[in-house]
Amino acid sequence: MDKILEKAKELKKEINDIPEVKEYLRLKELVENNEELNEIRLKMKNLSRKSQEYLELEKAYLSHPLMVNYLYVKEEMIKVLGNIKEIIDL
């Protein structure tokens, strides 16, 4: 079992070294620490999802350049991880 855990740790390290994963983690941190996005998220939490103000804030949030990049890289990372999963499932 120790050998399997060691291999899992090695795999995690290798996955974290994949460019798409590195970029995703970098952008995730930027998104989480971006004041403008945090303010928008906070305002959205206090509104009904169907309200016009919520929808406008959501549009601004999702069209923010940082979020656009983050969501694109996230999709790319998911594809890479999906490929890895397929190999593991063989």
PyMOL Python script that loads the backbone (N, CA, C, O; Angstrom):
from pymol import cmd

cmd.read_pdbstr("""\
ATOM      1  N   MET A   1       0.828  -1.206   0.000  1.00  0.00           N
ATOM      2  CA  MET A   1       0.000   0.000   0.000  1.00  0.00           C
ATOM      3  C   MET A   1       0.863   1.257   0.000  1.00  0.00           C
ATOM      4  O   MET A   1       0.522   2.245  -0.650  1.00  0.00           O
ATOM      5  N   ASP A   2       1.977   1.224   0.724  1.00  0.00           N
ATOM      6  CA  ASP A   2       2.869   2.377   0.758  1.00  0.00           C
ATOM      7  C   ASP A   2       3.384   2.709  -0.633  1.00  0.00           C
ATOM      8  O   ASP A   2       3.546   3.877  -0.989  1.00  0.00           O
ATOM      9  N   LYS A   3       3.639   1.663  -1.414  1.00  0.00           N
ATOM     10  CA  LYS A   3       4.150   1.866  -2.772  1.00  0.00           C
ATOM     11  C   LYS A   3       3.101   2.581  -3.639  1.00  0.00           C
ATOM     12  O   LYS A   3       3.437   3.461  -4.432  1.00  0.00           O
ATOM     13  N   ILE A   4       1.847   2.199  -3.481  1.00  0.00           N
ATOM     14  CA  ILE A   4       0.765   2.827  -4.243  1.00  0.00           C
ATOM     15  C   ILE A   4       0.619   4.289  -3.839  1.00  0.00           C
ATOM     16  O   ILE A   4       0.454   5.161  -4.693  1.00  0.00           O
ATOM     17  N   LEU A   5       0.679   4.555  -2.536  1.00  0.00           N
ATOM     18  CA  LEU A   5       0.577   5.942  -2.064  1.00  0.00           C
ATOM     19  C   LEU A   5       1.736   6.775  -2.594  1.00  0.00           C
ATOM     20  O   LEU A   5       1.547   7.926  -2.986  1.00  0.00           O
ATOM     21  N   GLU A   6       2.918   6.207  -2.608  1.00  0.00           N
ATOM     22  CA  GLU A   6       4.090   6.917  -3.136  1.00  0.00           C
ATOM     23  C   GLU A   6       3.900   7.226  -4.627  1.00  0.00           C
ATOM     24  O   GLU A   6       4.205   8.329  -5.079  1.00  0.00           O
ATOM     25  N   LYS A   7       3.399   6.252  -5.379  1.00  0.00           N
ATOM     26  CA  LYS A   7       3.147   6.464  -6.816  1.00  0.00           C
ATOM     27  C   LYS A   7       2.074   7.532  -7.018  1.00  0.00           C
ATOM     28  O   LYS A   7       2.171   8.339  -7.943  1.00  0.00           O
ATOM     29  N   ALA A   8       1.052   7.542  -6.162  1.00  0.00           N
ATOM     30  CA  ALA A   8      -0.005   8.559  -6.256  1.00  0.00           C
ATOM     31  C   ALA A   8       0.570   9.950  -6.006  1.00  0.00           C
ATOM     32  O   ALA A   8       0.202  10.907  -6.688  1.00  0.00           O
ATOM     33  N   LYS A   9       1.464  10.064  -5.036  1.00  0.00           N
ATOM     34  CA  LYS A   9       2.109  11.352  -4.759  1.00  0.00           C
ATOM     35  C   LYS A   9       2.964  11.792  -5.941  1.00  0.00           C
ATOM     36  O   LYS A   9       2.994  12.972  -6.291  1.00  0.00           O
ATOM     37  N   GLU A  10       3.659  10.833  -6.553  1.00  0.00           N
ATOM     38  CA  GLU A  10       4.467  11.148  -7.738  1.00  0.00           C
ATOM     39  C   GLU A  10       3.574  11.619  -8.886  1.00  0.00           C
ATOM     40  O   GLU A  10       3.901  12.577  -9.587  1.00  0.00           O
ATOM     41  N   LEU A  11       2.442  10.933  -9.068  1.00  0.00           N
ATOM     42  CA  LEU A  11       1.502  11.311 -10.125  1.00  0.00           C
ATOM     43  C   LEU A  11       0.960  12.715  -9.881  1.00  0.00           C
ATOM     44  O   LEU A  11       0.848  13.509 -10.815  1.00  0.00           O
ATOM     45  N   LYS A  12       0.625  13.023  -8.637  1.00  0.00           N
ATOM     46  CA  LYS A  12       0.136  14.364  -8.309  1.00  0.00           C
ATOM     47  C   LYS A  12       1.169  15.421  -8.662  1.00  0.00           C
ATOM     48  O   LYS A  12       0.836  16.463  -9.227  1.00  0.00           O
ATOM     49  N   LYS A  13       2.423  15.148  -8.325  1.00  0.00           N
ATOM     50  CA  LYS A  13       3.493  16.087  -8.640  1.00  0.00           C
ATOM     51  C   LYS A  13       3.623  16.272 -10.154  1.00  0.00           C
ATOM     52  O   LYS A  13       3.768  17.394 -10.641  1.00  0.00           O
ATOM     53  N   GLU A  14       3.572  15.176 -10.877  1.00  0.00           N
ATOM     54  CA  GLU A  14       3.676  15.245 -12.342  1.00  0.00           C
ATOM     55  C   GLU A  14       2.490  16.011 -12.939  1.00  0.00           C
ATOM     56  O   GLU A  14       2.662  16.812 -13.857  1.00  0.00           O
ATOM     57  N   ILE A  15       1.305  15.762 -12.417  1.00  0.00           N
ATOM     58  CA  ILE A  15       0.111  16.469 -12.907  1.00  0.00           C
ATOM     59  C   ILE A  15       0.255  17.962 -12.633  1.00  0.00           C
ATOM     60  O   ILE A  15      -0.067  18.780 -13.495  1.00  0.00           O
ATOM     61  N   ASN A  16       0.728  18.324 -11.462  1.00  0.00           N
ATOM     62  CA  ASN A  16       0.899  19.746 -11.129  1.00  0.00           C
ATOM     63  C   ASN A  16       1.971  20.421 -11.973  1.00  0.00           C
ATOM     64  O   ASN A  16       2.026  21.649 -12.027  1.00  0.00           O
ATOM     65  N   ASP A  17       2.822  19.641 -12.632  1.00  0.00           N
ATOM     66  CA  ASP A  17       3.850  20.196 -13.515  1.00  0.00           C
ATOM     67  C   ASP A  17       3.365  20.360 -14.961  1.00  0.00           C
ATOM     68  O   ASP A  17       4.075  20.932 -15.788  1.00  0.00           O
ATOM     69  N   ILE A  18       2.178  19.869 -15.266  1.00  0.00           N
ATOM     70  CA  ILE A  18       1.612  20.025 -16.613  1.00  0.00           C
ATOM     71  C   ILE A  18       1.293  21.503 -16.826  1.00  0.00           C
ATOM     72  O   ILE A  18       0.672  22.127 -15.966  1.00  0.00           O
ATOM     73  N   PRO A  19       1.714  22.078 -17.972  1.00  0.00           N
ATOM     74  CA  PRO A  19       1.503  23.521 -18.202  1.00  0.00           C
ATOM     75  C   PRO A  19       0.067  23.985 -18.002  1.00  0.00           C
ATOM     76  O   PRO A  19      -0.152  25.044 -17.414  1.00  0.00           O
ATOM     77  N   GLU A  20      -0.916  23.228 -18.471  1.00  0.00           N
ATOM     78  CA  GLU A  20      -2.312  23.626 -18.325  1.00  0.00           C
ATOM     79  C   GLU A  20      -2.725  23.672 -16.852  1.00  0.00           C
ATOM     80  O   GLU A  20      -3.485  24.549 -16.439  1.00  0.00           O
ATOM     81  N   VAL A  21      -2.225  22.733 -16.078  1.00  0.00           N
ATOM     82  CA  VAL A  21      -2.557  22.691 -14.648  1.00  0.00           C
ATOM     83  C   VAL A  21      -1.867  23.854 -13.924  1.00  0.00           C
ATOM     84  O   VAL A  21      -2.475  24.517 -13.083  1.00  0.00           O
ATOM     85  N   LYS A  22      -0.606  24.093 -14.254  1.00  0.00           N
ATOM     86  CA  LYS A  22       0.117  25.214 -13.645  1.00  0.00           C
ATOM     87  C   LYS A  22      -0.594  26.530 -13.920  1.00  0.00           C
ATOM     88  O   LYS A  22      -0.772  27.353 -13.022  1.00  0.00           O
ATOM     89  N   GLU A  23      -1.000  26.720 -15.175  1.00  0.00           N
ATOM     90  CA  GLU A  23      -1.670  27.971 -15.546  1.00  0.00           C
ATOM     91  C   GLU A  23      -3.025  28.079 -14.855  1.00  0.00           C
ATOM     92  O   GLU A  23      -3.406  29.157 -14.398  1.00  0.00           O
ATOM     93  N   TYR A  24      -3.749  26.973 -14.777  1.00  0.00           N
ATOM     94  CA  TYR A  24      -5.034  26.977 -14.080  1.00  0.00           C
ATOM     95  C   TYR A  24      -4.849  27.389 -12.616  1.00  0.00           C
ATOM     96  O   TYR A  24      -5.576  28.247 -12.115  1.00  0.00           O
ATOM     97  N   LEU A  25      -3.896  26.789 -11.944  1.00  0.00           N
ATOM     98  CA  LEU A  25      -3.667  27.097 -10.530  1.00  0.00           C
ATOM     99  C   LEU A  25      -3.236  28.549 -10.344  1.00  0.00           C
ATOM    100  O   LEU A  25      -3.619  29.198  -9.371  1.00  0.00           O
ATOM    101  N   ARG A  26      -2.442  29.052 -11.278  1.00  0.00           N
ATOM    102  CA  ARG A  26      -2.011  30.456 -11.216  1.00  0.00           C
ATOM    103  C   ARG A  26      -3.210  31.389 -11.373  1.00  0.00           C
ATOM    104  O   ARG A  26      -3.383  32.331 -10.599  1.00  0.00           O
ATOM    105  N   LEU A  27      -4.031  31.118 -12.378  1.00  0.00           N
ATOM    106  CA  LEU A  27      -5.197  31.972 -12.626  1.00  0.00           C
ATOM    107  C   LEU A  27      -6.235  31.840 -11.507  1.00  0.00           C
ATOM    108  O   LEU A  27      -6.890  32.819 -11.148  1.00  0.00           O
ATOM    109  N   LYS A  28      -6.384  30.641 -10.963  1.00  0.00           N
ATOM    110  CA  LYS A  28      -7.331  30.435  -9.857  1.00  0.00           C
ATOM    111  C   LYS A  28      -6.956  31.327  -8.681  1.00  0.00           C
ATOM    112  O   LYS A  28      -7.823  31.947  -8.065  1.00  0.00           O
ATOM    113  N   GLU A  29      -5.683  31.392  -8.373  1.00  0.00           N
ATOM    114  CA  GLU A  29      -5.237  32.241  -7.272  1.00  0.00           C
ATOM    115  C   GLU A  29      -5.484  33.717  -7.580  1.00  0.00           C
ATOM    116  O   GLU A  29      -5.899  34.477  -6.705  1.00  0.00           O
ATOM    117  N   LEU A  30      -5.227  34.117  -8.827  1.00  0.00           N
ATOM    118  CA  LEU A  30      -5.473  35.505  -9.210  1.00  0.00           C
ATOM    119  C   LEU A  30      -6.952  35.853  -9.106  1.00  0.00           C
ATOM    120  O   LEU A  30      -7.307  36.931  -8.630  1.00  0.00           O
ATOM    121  N   VAL A  31      -7.814  34.943  -9.551  1.00  0.00           N
ATOM    122  CA  VAL A  31      -9.263  35.164  -9.479  1.00  0.00           C
ATOM    123  C   VAL A  31      -9.699  35.286  -8.022  1.00  0.00           C
ATOM    124  O   VAL A  31     -10.465  36.183  -7.672  1.00  0.00           O
ATOM    125  N   GLU A  32      -9.210  34.387  -7.177  1.00  0.00           N
ATOM    126  CA  GLU A  32      -9.605  34.397  -5.760  1.00  0.00           C
ATOM    127  C   GLU A  32      -9.141  35.660  -5.042  1.00  0.00           C
ATOM    128  O   GLU A  32      -9.754  36.072  -4.057  1.00  0.00           O
ATOM    129  N   ASN A  33      -8.065  36.276  -5.524  1.00  0.00           N
ATOM    130  CA  ASN A  33      -7.502  37.443  -4.851  1.00  0.00           C
ATOM    131  C   ASN A  33      -7.795  38.761  -5.567  1.00  0.00           C
ATOM    132  O   ASN A  33      -7.294  39.811  -5.165  1.00  0.00           O
ATOM    133  N   ASN A  34      -8.596  38.709  -6.615  1.00  0.00           N
ATOM    134  CA  ASN A  34      -8.910  39.920  -7.367  1.00  0.00           C
ATOM    135  C   ASN A  34     -10.021  40.698  -6.658  1.00  0.00           C
ATOM    136  O   ASN A  34     -11.127  40.188  -6.478  1.00  0.00           O
ATOM    137  N   GLU A  35      -9.720  41.924  -6.263  1.00  0.00           N
ATOM    138  CA  GLU A  35     -10.679  42.739  -5.511  1.00  0.00           C
ATOM    139  C   GLU A  35     -11.973  42.974  -6.275  1.00  0.00           C
ATOM    140  O   GLU A  35     -13.066  42.846  -5.722  1.00  0.00           O
ATOM    141  N   GLU A  36     -11.839  43.316  -7.540  1.00  0.00           N
ATOM    142  CA  GLU A  36     -13.022  43.607  -8.354  1.00  0.00           C
ATOM    143  C   GLU A  36     -13.935  42.385  -8.444  1.00  0.00           C
ATOM    144  O   GLU A  36     -15.147  42.507  -8.269  1.00  0.00           O
ATOM    145  N   LEU A  37     -13.372  41.226  -8.712  1.00  0.00           N
ATOM    146  CA  LEU A  37     -14.178  40.010  -8.803  1.00  0.00           C
ATOM    147  C   LEU A  37     -14.768  39.632  -7.448  1.00  0.00           C
ATOM    148  O   LEU A  37     -15.904  39.165  -7.373  1.00  0.00           O
ATOM    149  N   ASN A  38     -14.011  39.828  -6.396  1.00  0.00           N
ATOM    150  CA  ASN A  38     -14.533  39.535  -5.055  1.00  0.00           C
ATOM    151  C   ASN A  38     -15.711  40.436  -4.705  1.00  0.00           C
ATOM    152  O   ASN A  38     -16.683  39.983  -4.100  1.00  0.00           O
ATOM    153  N   GLU A  39     -15.631  41.698  -5.078  1.00  0.00           N
ATOM    154  CA  GLU A  39     -16.743  42.625  -4.826  1.00  0.00           C
ATOM    155  C   GLU A  39     -17.986  42.196  -5.588  1.00  0.00           C
ATOM    156  O   GLU A  39     -19.093  42.212  -5.049  1.00  0.00           O
ATOM    157  N   ILE A  40     -17.797  41.812  -6.844  1.00  0.00           N
ATOM    158  CA  ILE A  40     -18.941  41.368  -7.652  1.00  0.00           C
ATOM    159  C   ILE A  40     -19.551  40.112  -7.037  1.00  0.00           C
ATOM    160  O   ILE A  40     -20.772  40.022  -6.908  1.00  0.00           O
ATOM    161  N   ARG A  41     -18.712  39.133  -6.653  1.00  0.00           N
ATOM    162  CA  ARG A  41     -19.215  37.897  -6.029  1.00  0.00           C
ATOM    163  C   ARG A  41     -19.998  38.204  -4.760  1.00  0.00           C
ATOM    164  O   ARG A  41     -21.057  37.621  -4.527  1.00  0.00           O
ATOM    165  N   LEU A  42     -19.492  39.100  -3.955  1.00  0.00           N
ATOM    166  CA  LEU A  42     -20.162  39.464  -2.702  1.00  0.00           C
ATOM    167  C   LEU A  42     -21.533  40.086  -2.980  1.00  0.00           C
ATOM    168  O   LEU A  42     -22.518  39.742  -2.326  1.00  0.00           O
ATOM    169  N   LYS A  43     -21.593  40.996  -3.944  1.00  0.00           N
ATOM    170  CA  LYS A  43     -22.878  41.608  -4.302  1.00  0.00           C
ATOM    171  C   LYS A  43     -23.854  40.551  -4.815  1.00  0.00           C
ATOM    172  O   LYS A  43     -25.041  40.585  -4.492  1.00  0.00           O
ATOM    173  N   MET A  44     -23.347  39.615  -5.616  1.00  0.00           N
ATOM    174  CA  MET A  44     -24.205  38.582  -6.192  1.00  0.00           C
ATOM    175  C   MET A  44     -24.793  37.675  -5.109  1.00  0.00           C
ATOM    176  O   MET A  44     -25.935  37.231  -5.230  1.00  0.00           O
ATOM    177  N   LYS A  45     -24.029  37.397  -4.060  1.00  0.00           N
ATOM    178  CA  LYS A  45     -24.499  36.522  -2.977  1.00  0.00           C
ATOM    179  C   LYS A  45     -25.757  37.053  -2.319  1.00  0.00           C
ATOM    180  O   LYS A  45     -26.590  36.278  -1.847  1.00  0.00           O
ATOM    181  N   ASN A  46     -25.898  38.359  -2.285  1.00  0.00           N
ATOM    182  CA  ASN A  46     -27.014  38.978  -1.575  1.00  0.00           C
ATOM    183  C   ASN A  46     -28.217  39.274  -2.468  1.00  0.00           C
ATOM    184  O   ASN A  46     -29.155  39.949  -2.044  1.00  0.00           O
ATOM    185  N   LEU A  47     -28.191  38.775  -3.694  1.00  0.00           N
ATOM    186  CA  LEU A  47     -29.282  39.047  -4.634  1.00  0.00           C
ATOM    187  C   LEU A  47     -29.955  37.756  -5.080  1.00  0.00           C
ATOM    188  O   LEU A  47     -29.360  36.679  -5.037  1.00  0.00           O
ATOM    189  N   SER A  48     -31.183  37.885  -5.501  1.00  0.00           N
ATOM    190  CA  SER A  48     -31.895  36.762  -6.102  1.00  0.00           C
ATOM    191  C   SER A  48     -31.277  36.476  -7.468  1.00  0.00           C
ATOM    192  O   SER A  48     -30.977  37.397  -8.228  1.00  0.00           O
ATOM    193  N   ARG A  49     -31.094  35.206  -7.770  1.00  0.00           N
ATOM    194  CA  ARG A  49     -30.477  34.827  -9.053  1.00  0.00           C
ATOM    195  C   ARG A  49     -31.298  35.279 -10.266  1.00  0.00           C
ATOM    196  O   ARG A  49     -30.783  35.341 -11.382  1.00  0.00           O
ATOM    197  N   LYS A  50     -32.543  35.585 -10.045  1.00  0.00           N
ATOM    198  CA  LYS A  50     -33.402  35.990 -11.158  1.00  0.00           C
ATOM    199  C   LYS A  50     -33.515  37.495 -11.296  1.00  0.00           C
ATOM    200  O   LYS A  50     -34.127  37.986 -12.245  1.00  0.00           O
ATOM    201  N   SER A  51     -32.939  38.228 -10.372  1.00  0.00           N
ATOM    202  CA  SER A  51     -33.053  39.685 -10.437  1.00  0.00           C
ATOM    203  C   SER A  51     -32.195  40.245 -11.565  1.00  0.00           C
ATOM    204  O   SER A  51     -31.178  39.662 -11.941  1.00  0.00           O
ATOM    205  N   GLN A  52     -32.617  41.368 -12.087  1.00  0.00           N
ATOM    206  CA  GLN A  52     -31.893  42.009 -13.182  1.00  0.00           C
ATOM    207  C   GLN A  52     -30.479  42.401 -12.738  1.00  0.00           C
ATOM    208  O   GLN A  52     -29.519  42.251 -13.493  1.00  0.00           O
ATOM    209  N   GLU A  53     -30.368  42.898 -11.519  1.00  0.00           N
ATOM    210  CA  GLU A  53     -29.052  43.303 -11.016  1.00  0.00           C
ATOM    211  C   GLU A  53     -28.100  42.103 -10.935  1.00  0.00           C
ATOM    212  O   GLU A  53     -26.924  42.210 -11.283  1.00  0.00           O
ATOM    213  N   TYR A  54     -28.619  40.972 -10.476  1.00  0.00           N
ATOM    214  CA  TYR A  54     -27.802  39.760 -10.397  1.00  0.00           C
ATOM    215  C   TYR A  54     -27.306  39.368 -11.786  1.00  0.00           C
ATOM    216  O   TYR A  54     -26.126  39.072 -11.979  1.00  0.00           O
ATOM    217  N   LEU A  55     -28.214  39.371 -12.738  1.00  0.00           N
ATOM    218  CA  LEU A  55     -27.850  38.970 -14.106  1.00  0.00           C
ATOM    219  C   LEU A  55     -26.813  39.913 -14.710  1.00  0.00           C
ATOM    220  O   LEU A  55     -25.915  39.471 -15.426  1.00  0.00           O
ATOM    221  N   GLU A  56     -26.932  41.194 -14.428  1.00  0.00           N
ATOM    222  CA  GLU A  56     -25.943  42.160 -14.918  1.00  0.00           C
ATOM    223  C   GLU A  56     -24.582  41.944 -14.263  1.00  0.00           C
ATOM    224  O   GLU A  56     -23.546  42.014 -14.923  1.00  0.00           O
ATOM    225  N   LEU A  57     -24.599  41.682 -12.963  1.00  0.00           N
ATOM    226  CA  LEU A  57     -23.343  41.412 -12.252  1.00  0.00           C
ATOM    227  C   LEU A  57     -22.704  40.111 -12.744  1.00  0.00           C
ATOM    228  O   LEU A  57     -21.487  40.022 -12.907  1.00  0.00           O
ATOM    229  N   GLU A  58     -23.540  39.121 -12.973  1.00  0.00           N
ATOM    230  CA  GLU A  58     -23.037  37.844 -13.471  1.00  0.00           C
ATOM    231  C   GLU A  58     -22.374  38.019 -14.840  1.00  0.00           C
ATOM    232  O   GLU A  58     -21.317  37.449 -15.110  1.00  0.00           O
ATOM    233  N   LYS A  59     -23.006  38.807 -15.684  1.00  0.00           N
ATOM    234  CA  LYS A  59     -22.446  39.076 -17.015  1.00  0.00           C
ATOM    235  C   LYS A  59     -21.097  39.790 -16.885  1.00  0.00           C
ATOM    236  O   LYS A  59     -20.140  39.441 -17.576  1.00  0.00           O
ATOM    237  N   ALA A  60     -21.024  40.779 -16.008  1.00  0.00           N
ATOM    238  CA  ALA A  60     -19.771  41.505 -15.786  1.00  0.00           C
ATOM    239  C   ALA A  60     -18.708  40.567 -15.226  1.00  0.00           C
ATOM    240  O   ALA A  60     -17.543  40.637 -15.615  1.00  0.00           O
ATOM    241  N   TYR A  61     -19.110  39.697 -14.319  1.00  0.00           N
ATOM    242  CA  TYR A  61     -18.181  38.752 -13.693  1.00  0.00           C
ATOM    243  C   TYR A  61     -17.603  37.799 -14.739  1.00  0.00           C
ATOM    244  O   TYR A  61     -16.388  37.616 -14.822  1.00  0.00           O
ATOM    245  N   LEU A  62     -18.482  37.197 -15.531  1.00  0.00           N
ATOM    246  CA  LEU A  62     -18.044  36.204 -16.506  1.00  0.00           C
ATOM    247  C   LEU A  62     -17.302  36.812 -17.694  1.00  0.00           C
ATOM    248  O   LEU A  62     -16.553  36.114 -18.377  1.00  0.00           O
ATOM    249  N   SER A  63     -17.502  38.101 -17.944  1.00  0.00           N
ATOM    250  CA  SER A  63     -16.810  38.734 -19.065  1.00  0.00           C
ATOM    251  C   SER A  63     -15.526  39.453 -18.630  1.00  0.00           C
ATOM    252  O   SER A  63     -14.805  40.006 -19.460  1.00  0.00           O
ATOM    253  N   HIS A  64     -15.252  39.438 -17.335  1.00  0.00           N
ATOM    254  CA  HIS A  64     -14.000  40.021 -16.847  1.00  0.00           C
ATOM    255  C   HIS A  64     -12.840  39.260 -17.504  1.00  0.00           C
ATOM    256  O   HIS A  64     -12.858  38.029 -17.524  1.00  0.00           O
ATOM    257  N   PRO A  65     -11.842  39.958 -18.038  1.00  0.00           N
ATOM    258  CA  PRO A  65     -10.743  39.284 -18.749  1.00  0.00           C
ATOM    259  C   PRO A  65     -10.074  38.161 -17.953  1.00  0.00           C
ATOM    260  O   PRO A  65      -9.698  37.133 -18.515  1.00  0.00           O
ATOM    261  N   LEU A  66      -9.934  38.360 -16.681  1.00  0.00           N
ATOM    262  CA  LEU A  66      -9.318  37.324 -15.852  1.00  0.00           C
ATOM    263  C   LEU A  66     -10.197  36.068 -15.804  1.00  0.00           C
ATOM    264  O   LEU A  66      -9.692  34.947 -15.870  1.00  0.00           O
ATOM    265  N   MET A  67     -11.512  36.267 -15.688  1.00  0.00           N
ATOM    266  CA  MET A  67     -12.429  35.127 -15.657  1.00  0.00           C
ATOM    267  C   MET A  67     -12.484  34.427 -17.015  1.00  0.00           C
ATOM    268  O   MET A  67     -12.555  33.200 -17.079  1.00  0.00           O
ATOM    269  N   VAL A  68     -12.453  35.197 -18.091  1.00  0.00           N
ATOM    270  CA  VAL A  68     -12.467  34.598 -19.427  1.00  0.00           C
ATOM    271  C   VAL A  68     -11.262  33.668 -19.577  1.00  0.00           C
ATOM    272  O   VAL A  68     -11.397  32.530 -20.026  1.00  0.00           O
ATOM    273  N   ASN A  69     -10.093  34.161 -19.200  1.00  0.00           N
ATOM    274  CA  ASN A  69      -8.881  33.341 -19.289  1.00  0.00           C
ATOM    275  C   ASN A  69      -8.963  32.141 -18.359  1.00  0.00           C
ATOM    276  O   ASN A  69      -8.616  31.025 -18.744  1.00  0.00           O
ATOM    277  N   TYR A  70      -9.416  32.370 -17.148  1.00  0.00           N
ATOM    278  CA  TYR A  70      -9.528  31.298 -16.155  1.00  0.00           C
ATOM    279  C   TYR A  70     -10.446  30.184 -16.658  1.00  0.00           C
ATOM    280  O   TYR A  70     -10.096  29.007 -16.582  1.00  0.00           O
ATOM    281  N   LEU A  71     -11.604  30.550 -17.165  1.00  0.00           N
ATOM    282  CA  LEU A  71     -12.566  29.540 -17.616  1.00  0.00           C
ATOM    283  C   LEU A  71     -12.045  28.775 -18.834  1.00  0.00           C
ATOM    284  O   LEU A  71     -12.291  27.576 -18.966  1.00  0.00           O
ATOM    285  N   TYR A  72     -11.327  29.466 -19.724  1.00  0.00           N
ATOM    286  CA  TYR A  72     -10.744  28.790 -20.885  1.00  0.00           C
ATOM    287  C   TYR A  72      -9.689  27.782 -20.438  1.00  0.00           C
ATOM    288  O   TYR A  72      -9.698  26.630 -20.871  1.00  0.00           O
ATOM    289  N   VAL A  73      -8.786  28.221 -19.576  1.00  0.00           N
ATOM    290  CA  VAL A  73      -7.709  27.347 -19.105  1.00  0.00           C
ATOM    291  C   VAL A  73      -8.287  26.192 -18.288  1.00  0.00           C
ATOM    292  O   VAL A  73      -7.772  25.075 -18.339  1.00  0.00           O
ATOM    293  N   LYS A  74      -9.344  26.457 -17.542  1.00  0.00           N
ATOM    294  CA  LYS A  74      -9.994  25.405 -16.762  1.00  0.00           C
ATOM    295  C   LYS A  74     -10.494  24.294 -17.691  1.00  0.00           C
ATOM    296  O   LYS A  74     -10.310  23.112 -17.401  1.00  0.00           O
ATOM    297  N   GLU A  75     -11.121  24.670 -18.796  1.00  0.00           N
ATOM    298  CA  GLU A  75     -11.602  23.679 -19.762  1.00  0.00           C
ATOM    299  C   GLU A  75     -10.444  22.878 -20.358  1.00  0.00           C
ATOM    300  O   GLU A  75     -10.549  21.664 -20.534  1.00  0.00           O
ATOM    301  N   GLU A  76      -9.348  23.555 -20.666  1.00  0.00           N
ATOM    302  CA  GLU A  76      -8.170  22.875 -21.206  1.00  0.00           C
ATOM    303  C   GLU A  76      -7.607  21.891 -20.182  1.00  0.00           C
ATOM    304  O   GLU A  76      -7.230  20.774 -20.535  1.00  0.00           O
ATOM    305  N   MET A  77      -7.552  22.295 -18.934  1.00  0.00           N
ATOM    306  CA  MET A  77      -7.050  21.426 -17.876  1.00  0.00           C
ATOM    307  C   MET A  77      -7.958  20.211 -17.709  1.00  0.00           C
ATOM    308  O   MET A  77      -7.473  19.095 -17.526  1.00  0.00           O
ATOM    309  N   ILE A  78      -9.265  20.421 -17.771  1.00  0.00           N
ATOM    310  CA  ILE A  78     -10.214  19.312 -17.650  1.00  0.00           C
ATOM    311  C   ILE A  78      -9.992  18.298 -18.766  1.00  0.00           C
ATOM    312  O   ILE A  78     -10.080  17.093 -18.533  1.00  0.00           O
ATOM    313  N   LYS A  79      -9.708  18.772 -19.970  1.00  0.00           N
ATOM    314  CA  LYS A  79      -9.425  17.856 -21.090  1.00  0.00           C
ATOM    315  C   LYS A  79      -8.183  17.025 -20.808  1.00  0.00           C
ATOM    316  O   LYS A  79      -8.175  15.813 -21.025  1.00  0.00           O
ATOM    317  N   VAL A  80      -7.132  17.681 -20.325  1.00  0.00           N
ATOM    318  CA  VAL A  80      -5.887  16.976 -20.021  1.00  0.00           C
ATOM    319  C   VAL A  80      -6.126  15.934 -18.924  1.00  0.00           C
ATOM    320  O   VAL A  80      -5.681  14.792 -19.040  1.00  0.00           O
ATOM    321  N   LEU A  81      -6.824  16.330 -17.869  1.00  0.00           N
ATOM    322  CA  LEU A  81      -7.101  15.394 -16.781  1.00  0.00           C
ATOM    323  C   LEU A  81      -8.008  14.256 -17.246  1.00  0.00           C
ATOM    324  O   LEU A  81      -7.888  13.126 -16.774  1.00  0.00           O
ATOM    325  N   GLY A  82      -8.909  14.561 -18.166  1.00  0.00           N
ATOM    326  CA  GLY A  82      -9.759  13.513 -18.744  1.00  0.00           C
ATOM    327  C   GLY A  82      -8.934  12.495 -19.507  1.00  0.00           C
ATOM    328  O   GLY A  82      -9.199  11.295 -19.429  1.00  0.00           O
ATOM    329  N   ASN A  83      -7.929  12.967 -20.249  1.00  0.00           N
ATOM    330  CA  ASN A  83      -7.035  12.063 -20.968  1.00  0.00           C
ATOM    331  C   ASN A  83      -6.269  11.172 -20.003  1.00  0.00           C
ATOM    332  O   ASN A  83      -6.111   9.975 -20.244  1.00  0.00           O
ATOM    333  N   ILE A  84      -5.798  11.754 -18.914  1.00  0.00           N
ATOM    334  CA  ILE A  84      -5.076  10.978 -17.900  1.00  0.00           C
ATOM    335  C   ILE A  84      -6.004   9.935 -17.292  1.00  0.00           C
ATOM    336  O   ILE A  84      -5.605   8.789 -17.087  1.00  0.00           O
ATOM    337  N   LYS A  85      -7.242  10.329 -17.003  1.00  0.00           N
ATOM    338  CA  LYS A  85      -8.213   9.391 -16.429  1.00  0.00           C
ATOM    339  C   LYS A  85      -8.467   8.224 -17.377  1.00  0.00           C
ATOM    340  O   LYS A  85      -8.553   7.075 -16.944  1.00  0.00           O
ATOM    341  N   GLU A  86      -8.587   8.520 -18.671  1.00  0.00           N
ATOM    342  CA  GLU A  86      -8.808   7.457 -19.646  1.00  0.00           C
ATOM    343  C   GLU A  86      -7.661   6.456 -19.644  1.00  0.00           C
ATOM    344  O   GLU A  86      -7.885   5.249 -19.733  1.00  0.00           O
ATOM    345  N   ILE A  87      -6.440   6.953 -19.544  1.00  0.00           N
ATOM    346  CA  ILE A  87      -5.272   6.069 -19.502  1.00  0.00           C
ATOM    347  C   ILE A  87      -5.293   5.213 -18.244  1.00  0.00           C
ATOM    348  O   ILE A  87      -5.007   4.017 -18.298  1.00  0.00           O
ATOM    349  N   ILE A  88      -5.629   5.822 -17.116  1.00  0.00           N
ATOM    350  CA  ILE A  88      -5.691   5.078 -15.850  1.00  0.00           C
ATOM    351  C   ILE A  88      -6.789   4.016 -15.898  1.00  0.00           C
ATOM    352  O   ILE A  88      -6.627   2.924 -15.354  1.00  0.00           O
ATOM    353  N   ASP A  89      -7.902   4.339 -16.549  1.00  0.00           N
ATOM    354  CA  ASP A  89      -9.035   3.413 -16.609  1.00  0.00           C
ATOM    355  C   ASP A  89      -8.790   2.221 -17.539  1.00  0.00           C
ATOM    356  O   ASP A  89      -9.558   1.259 -17.522  1.00  0.00           O
ATOM    357  N   LEU A  90      -7.742   2.275 -18.341  1.00  0.00           N
ATOM    358  CA  LEU A  90      -7.483   1.168 -19.278  1.00  0.00           C
ATOM    359  C   LEU A  90      -7.191  -0.132 -18.572  1.00  0.00           C
ATOM    360  O   LEU A  90      -6.955  -1.149 -19.223  1.00  0.00           O
TER     361      LEU A  90
END
""", "prot")
cmd.dss("prot")
cmd.show_as("cartoon", "prot")
cmd.util.cbc("prot")
cmd.orient("prot")
